[in-house]
Amino acid sequence: MTYVITKLCVDCKDVACTQVCPVDCIYEYSGDDESIPKNMLLIDPDECIDCNACVPECPWEAIFEEDDVPDIFNDDTELNARIMGVERFVPNRDEDQKLPTPDELNANNEKWGYKP
């Protein structure tokens, strides 16, 4: 099993998850394939060791265990798999990056039609 970053991460790339991942399996895409978004992070399912370290670090609550991905984000499991073997990098977090407010988190959930 692996973890999956959902579209709740789109345009919200906090990257705190990349700082705690012990195997550096969370990436930002840097290639030219327009079907792979550059405005969100993705987990390489072949590299993920299922440690769960990333989940509590994500302030946008965008990461789920593969079997627990909400139905509205089912396509995101395959989307994460597209990061395998393509141009990518592990982004670093800016020290002055602010966490989202509860209102911003709620607005992001509403944007995607997600009700936790």
C-alpha positions in Angstrom: 0.0 0.0 0.0 1.0 3.6 -0.5 -0.1 7.1 0.3 -1.7 9.4 -2.2 -1.7 13.2 -2.5 -5.1 14.4 -3.7 -6.1 17.5 -5.7 -6.6 19.2 -2.3 -2.8 20.0 -2.8 -3.4 21.9 -6.1 -2.0 25.4 -5.8 -1.4 24.8 -2.1 2.0 23.1 -2.1 3.1 23.6 1.4 5.9 21.0 1.1 6.1 20.3 4.8 5.5 16.7 3.9 8.7 16.5 1.9 10.7 17.6 4.9 9.6 14.6 7.0 9.6 11.8 4.3 12.4 9.5 5.3 12.8 8.2 1.7 12.2 11.4 -0.3 9.3 9.9 -2.3 7.3 13.1 -2.6 8.0 15.2 -5.7 7.1 18.2 -7.7 6.9 17.4 -11.5 9.4 19.4 -13.7 8.8 17.9 -17.1 6.7 18.9 -20.1 3.8 16.4 -20.0 0.7 18.6 -19.5 -1.2 15.7 -18.1 1.0 15.8 -15.0 0.3 18.9 -12.9 3.2 21.1 -11.8 1.0 22.9 -9.2 0.8 20.0 -6.7 3.0 17.4 -5.1 2.9 13.7 -6.0 4.0 10.5 -4.2 5.9 7.9 -6.1 4.1 4.7 -5.1 7.1 2.5 -5.8 9.2 4.5 -3.3 6.7 5.1 -0.6 7.3 2.9 2.5 3.9 3.5 4.0 5.3 5.2 7.1 2.5 7.8 7.4 5.0 10.6 8.4 3.6 12.9 5.7 -0.1 12.8 6.7 0.1 14.8 9.9 2.5 17.3 8.3 0.1 18.3 5.5 -1.7 21.4 6.6 -4.1 21.1 3.7 -5.1 17.5 4.8 -4.5 16.4 1.2 -2.8 13.0 1.8 -4.6 9.8 2.3 -3.7 6.1 2.6 -4.5 4.5 -0.8 -7.4 2.5 0.5 -8.9 5.6 2.2 -8.8 8.0 -0.7 -12.2 9.7 -0.9 -14.2 8.7 -3.9 -14.2 12.2 -5.3 -10.3 11.9 -5.6 -10.2 8.3 -7.0 -8.3 9.5 -10.1 -5.5 10.9 -8.0 -4.1 7.5 -7.2 -3.3 7.0 -10.9 -2.1 10.6 -11.1 0.4 10.0 -8.3 1.7 7.0 -10.2 2.6 9.2 -13.2 5.5 10.7 -11.2 7.4 7.5 -11.5 10.4 7.8 -13.8 9.8 11.3 -15.0 11.6 14.6 -14.5 11.0 15.6 -10.9 12.5 17.1 -7.8 12.0 17.1 -4.0 11.1 20.7 -3.2 12.4 22.5 0.0 10.2 24.4 2.3 10.6 28.2 2.7 11.2 28.9 6.4 8.8 31.8 6.3 5.9 29.9 4.7 2.7 30.4 6.6 0.2 27.6 7.4 -3.3 27.9 6.0 -6.0 29.3 8.2 -9.0 27.2 9.1 -11.1 29.4 6.7 -8.6 28.8 3.9 -8.6 25.0 4.6 -12.5 25.0 4.5 -12.5 27.1 1.3 -10.1 24.6 -0.4 -12.2 21.6 0.6 -15.3 23.4 -0.8 -13.5 24.2 -4.0 -13.0 20.5 -4.7 -16.4 19.4 -3.4 -14.9 17.5 -0.5 -16.6 17.2 2.8 -14.4 15.5 5.4 
